[in-house]
């Protein structure tokens, strides 16, 4: 579900359309004023009334709506993927399998599963303005391993999501080996600056959220990157085990700020 974000939607429709088929995509536009782009032809689309409210209340309204849509779709599907428009669920390319093939092979008793959260940021020392016509990961090579984006994105049963897909309200979720959720909200500093100047977003309380995204860019620009093959397996194990006492079904990583260099094999995935 999105509002005024054709930049990421174009990439989202292309990626998931190739992986799953456009006929299996569902995109909801937040506002009756939203124009549905031509590239969404073949996708199930719906514009719903926009309610101006705080970030927290808006997140709750959207996830309640999307959870109900997912519940209904279980009459047609075995698995439901829910993501924000700037999030991409990716299987490690070295396995040579498609996303549906991979997800269908996962064995777990959990009602939902997740990829490891990879929060991609612009390294200002090495990387320029993003070119949306090219693959993102051919232009961005650094990321923060983020518990925030190790989300319960894939439902195996009709349980309701928590706000932002960060958890489900019933049951835990398992972070699966070789599966990643790439988040691109921090992919370009100029885009973040433009959003910070959006009066509508500021009035609804988005300033703090956008500042956090700028913080990710600062982190990946300044902190030395760890080796992916050594760091990622450890981060996954920690996140699968550690849960904060105030949110037992959300992963934690002892507040560690870990930056990794994304392997070359991912560059053409998104």
C-alpha positions in Angstrom: 0.0 0.0 0.0 1.5 3.3 -1.0 0.9 7.0 -1.6 2.8 9.2 -4.0 5.7 6.8 -4.6 5.9 5.8 -8.2 9.7 5.8 -8.0 9.7 2.6 -6.0 6.5 1.2 -7.3 7.8 0.8 -10.8 10.7 -1.3 -9.5 8.4 -3.2 -7.2 6.0 -4.2 -9.9 8.8 -5.2 -12.3 10.6 -7.3 -9.7 7.6 -9.1 -8.1 5.9 -9.4 -11.5 8.9 -11.3 -12.9 9.1 -13.5 -9.8 5.4 -14.2 -9.2 3.4 -13.0 -12.3 1.6 -9.6 -12.4 -1.7 -11.4 -12.0 -0.7 -12.3 -8.5 0.2 -8.8 -7.3 -2.1 -6.6 -5.3 -1.3 -2.9 -4.9 -3.5 -0.5 -2.9 -3.2 3.2 -3.4 -3.7 5.3 -0.3 -6.0 8.1 -1.6 -8.8 8.4 -4.1 -6.7 11.2 -5.7 -4.0 8.7 -6.6 -3.5 8.0 -10.4 -2.8 4.3 -11.1 0.2 4.2 -13.5 0.1 2.4 -16.9 2.9 0.0 -15.8 0.4 -1.5 -13.3 -1.6 -3.0 -16.1 -2.2 -6.6 -15.2 -1.8 -6.0 -11.5 -4.8 -6.0 -9.1 -5.1 -2.4 -8.0 -7.5 -0.4 -5.8 -7.5 3.2 -4.6 -8.9 3.7 -1.1 -9.8 6.8 0.8 -6.8 8.5 2.5 -7.2 9.4 6.2 -4.9 12.2 7.4 -3.5 11.1 10.8 -0.3 10.5 12.7 2.4 8.1 11.5 1.5 5.6 14.3 -2.2 5.7 13.6 -1.7 5.6 9.9 0.5 2.5 10.2 -2.1 0.7 12.3 -4.9 1.6 9.9 -2.9 0.4 6.9 -1.8 -2.9 8.4 -5.3 -3.8 9.6 -6.6 -3.2 6.1 -3.8 -5.3 4.5 -4.2 -8.1 7.1 -7.8 -8.4 6.1 -7.0 -8.4 2.4 -4.4 -11.2 3.1 -7.0 -13.2 5.1 -9.3 -13.1 2.1 -6.6 -14.1 -0.3 -5.8 -17.3 1.5 -8.9 -18.7 -0.2 -6.8 -18.6 -3.4 -3.2 -18.9 -2.2 -1.0 -21.0 0.1 1.4 -18.1 0.9 1.0 -14.4 1.1 3.9 -11.9 0.9 3.4 -8.4 2.3 6.0 -5.7 1.9 6.3 -1.9 1.8 6.9 -0.5 -1.7 10.6 -0.1 -1.1 11.2 -3.7 0.2 12.3 -6.7 -1.9 12.4 -10.3 -0.8 15.3 -11.9 -2.5 16.7 -15.5 -2.5 20.5 -15.7 -2.6 21.3 -15.9 -6.4 23.9 -18.6 -5.8 21.1 -21.1 -5.1 19.7 -20.7 -8.6 16.0 -21.0 -7.6 13.1 -18.6 -8.0 11.4 -17.0 -5.0 8.2 -19.2 -5.3 10.4 -22.3 -5.5 12.4 -21.3 -2.5 9.4 -20.3 -0.3 7.5 -23.5 -1.2 10.4 -25.6 0.1 10.7 -23.9 3.6 9.7 -26.2 6.4 8.7 -24.5 9.7 5.9 -24.6 12.3 5.9 -20.8 12.5 2.8 -19.1 10.9 5.2 -16.6 9.1 8.8 -16.5 7.9 11.3 -13.7 7.1 14.4 -12.9 5.3 17.3 -11.3 7.1 16.9 -7.5 7.0 19.4 -5.7 4.8 19.0 -1.9 5.0 20.8 -0.6 1.9 22.3 2.9 2.2 24.1 5.3 -0.1 27.8 5.5 0.7 28.4 9.1 0.1 32.2 8.6 -0.2 31.8 6.3 -3.2 28.3 6.5 -4.6 26.4 9.2 -6.5 22.7 9.9 -7.1 20.7 6.8 -7.9 19.6 6.1 -11.5 16.2 4.4 -11.3 16.6 3.0 -14.9 19.5 0.8 -13.7 19.5 -1.9 -11.1 19.7 -0.5 -7.6 22.3 -3.1 -6.4 24.7 -2.3 -9.3 24.9 1.2 -7.8 24.7 0.5 -4.1 27.1 -1.9 -2.4 26.7 -1.2 1.3 24.0 -1.9 3.9 23.3 -2.1 7.6 22.1 -5.5 8.9 18.9 -4.4 10.5 16.5 -6.2 12.9 14.0 -3.6 11.9 13.8 -5.1 8.4 13.9 -8.7 9.4 10.1 -8.7 9.1 7.3 -11.2 9.1 6.8 -10.6 5.4 5.6 -14.1 4.4 2.4 -15.5 5.9 1.8 -19.2 5.9 -1.5 -18.9 7.7 -4.1 -16.1 8.0 -2.7 -14.3 11.1 -2.7 -10.5 11.4 0.4 -8.5 10.9 1.6 -5.9 13.4 2.3 -2.4 12.1 4.8 -2.2 9.2 4.8 -6.1 8.8 7.4 -6.1 11.6 5.7 -9.0 13.4 2.5 -11.0 13.5 0.0 -10.6 16.4 -0.1 -14.4 16.9 2.9 -16.6 16.8 6.6 -16.0 16.2 8.4 -16.0 12.8 11.5 -17.7 11.6 14.4 -15.9 9.7 15.2 -18.3 6.9 18.7 -19.0 5.7 19.5 -17.6 2.2 16.5 -15.3 2.2 16.9 -11.5 2.5 14.6 -8.5 2.7 16.4 -5.6 1.0 15.1 -2.2 2.1 15.8 0.8 -0.2 14.3 3.7 1.7 17.9 4.9 2.4 19.1 4.4 -1.1 19.5 8.1 -2.0 20.1 11.1 0.2 18.5 13.6 -2.2 15.2 11.6 -2.2 15.2 11.7 1.6 15.8 15.5 1.6 12.9 16.0 -0.9 10.6 14.0 1.4 11.7 16.1 4.4 10.5 19.1 2.4 7.1 17.5 1.8 4.7 19.5 4.0 2.1 16.8 4.0 4.5 14.2 5.4 5.9 16.6 7.9 2.4 17.5 9.2 1.7 13.8 9.8 4.9 13.3 11.8 7.3 11.8 9.3 10.3 14.0 10.1 11.7 11.7 12.8 11.3 8.6 10.6 13.1 10.3 7.6 15.9 11.5 9.9 16.5 7.8 10.9 16.9 7.0 7.2 19.5 9.7 6.8 21.3 8.2 9.8 21.6 4.9 7.9 23.3 6.7 5.1 25.7 8.3 7.6 26.5 4.9 9.1 27.3 3.1 5.9 29.4 6.1 4.7 31.6 6.2 7.8 31.7 2.7 9.3 34.1 0.0 7.9 32.1 -2.8 6.2 32.4 -6.3 7.4 32.6 -9.4 5.2 29.2 -10.6 4.2 30.0 -14.4 4.3 31.4 -14.1 7.9 28.9 -11.6 9.3 25.5 -12.6 7.8 25.2 -16.2 9.3 26.1 -14.9 12.8 23.5 -12.0 12.5 20.8 -14.5 11.4 21.5 -16.9 14.3 21.4 -14.0 16.9 18.2 -12.6 15.5 16.5 -16.0 15.5 17.3 -16.5 19.2 17.4 -13.0 20.8 14.0 -11.3 21.5 13.6 -8.2 23.7 11.4 -8.8 26.8 8.9 -6.1 25.6 8.4 -7.7 22.1 9.0 -11.4 22.3 8.2 -11.9 18.6 10.5 -9.2 17.2 14.2 -10.0 16.6 17.1 -8.2 18.4 20.8 -8.0 17.9 22.1 -6.3 21.1 21.8 -2.8 19.5 24.8 -3.7 17.3 25.4 -1.5 14.2 26.8 -3.8 11.6 27.6 -2.6 8.1 28.4 -5.2 5.4 29.5 -5.0 1.7 26.9 -6.7 -0.5 28.4 -9.4 -2.7 28.7 -8.8 -6.4 26.3 -11.7 -7.2 23.3 -9.6 -6.0 23.9 -6.7 -8.4 21.4 -7.7 -11.0 18.6 -8.9 -8.7 16.9 -5.5 -8.1 
